[in-house]
Amino acid sequence: MTTRFARNIRPHVSAELRAAKAALRAGQTLQAFSHLERAHVLGQASTVEHVRVHWRMLLWGLRQRSLRECLGQILRIVGAATKTAAGMVPHGNTGGTNVSPLRRMPVAPDLQAVIDQARRH
């Protein structure tokens, strides 16, 4: 079942994922990951979007040949699939292995505005 929030946030998550893909094509790997992090913050309250972003982070890790990122993303995919619906996600966490999966983080104002709008409509 797709929630109203998931339907509303999906276009914004998708836009960040497209931007990540474009950055990868341009050889801008760090910029690509920045877009993946933004997508994660936007979608982490929706199980489907949360898992989708971690999957794309796993693919990024594979392309970078980063064993650490790949292993971390596999664990995060399992966590996203099993804990998101219960609200057991740390608000604002950017989703990469460079931060603890339990760490709450501040949300950029532009992303918070998008999240708030998706919750209202």
PEZI-V436063 format. One record per backbone hydrogen bond with DSSP energy under -1.0 kcal/mol. CO is the residue of the C=O (numbers start at 1). NH is the residue of the N-H. E is the energy in kcal/mol with one decimal. If there is no record, write none. Layout:
{{CO | NH | E} {CO | NH | E}}
This chain:
{{3 | 7 | -2.3} {4 | 8 | -2.4} {5 | 9 | -2.7} {6 | 10 | -1.9} {9 | 13 | -2.2} {10 | 14 | -3.0} {11 | 15 | -1.8} {12 | 16 | -1.7} {13 | 17 | -2.3} {14 | 18 | -2.5} {15 | 19 | -2.1} {16 | 20 | -2.2} {17 | 21 | -2.2} {18 | 22 | -2.4} {19 | 23 | -2.3} {20 | 24 | -2.3} {21 | 25 | -2.3} {22 | 26 | -1.6} {23 | 28 | -3.0} {24 | 27 | -1.8} {27 | 29 | -1.2} {28 | 32 | -2.3} {29 | 33 | -2.2} {30 | 34 | -2.0} {31 | 35 | -1.8} {32 | 36 | -1.9} {33 | 37 | -2.5} {34 | 38 | -2.1} {35 | 39 | -2.4} {36 | 40 | -2.2} {37 | 41 | -2.3} {38 | 42 | -2.2} {39 | 43 | -2.5} {40 | 44 | -1.5} {43 | 46 | -2.2} {46 | 50 | -3.1} {47 | 51 | -2.6} {48 | 52 | -2.4} {49 | 53 | -2.4} {50 | 54 | -2.1} {51 | 55 | -2.4} {52 | 56 | -1.9} {53 | 57 | -2.2} {54 | 58 | -2.3} {55 | 59 | -2.3} {56 | 60 | -2.1} {57 | 61 | -2.5} {58 | 62 | -2.3} {59 | 63 | -2.3} {60 | 64 | -1.9} {61 | 66 | -2.7} {66 | 70 | -2.5} {67 | 71 | -2.9} {68 | 72 | -2.4} {69 | 73 | -2.5} {70 | 74 | -2.1} {71 | 75 | -1.9} {72 | 76 | -2.1} {73 | 77 | -2.5} {74 | 78 | -1.8} {75 | 79 | -2.2} {76 | 80 | -3.1} {77 | 81 | -2.4} {78 | 82 | -1.7} {79 | 83 | -2.7} {80 | 84 | -1.1} {83 | 88 | -2.3} {84 | 87 | -2.4} {90 | 93 | -2.1} {91 | 105 | -2.5} {96 | 99 | -1.4} {100 | 103 | -1.3} {108 | 112 | -2.6} {109 | 113 | -2.2} {110 | 114 | -1.4} {111 | 115 | -2.6} {112 | 116 | -2.9} {113 | 117 | -2.2} {114 | 118 | -2.4} {115 | 119 | -1.9} {116 | 120 | -1.7} {117 | 121 | -2.0}}
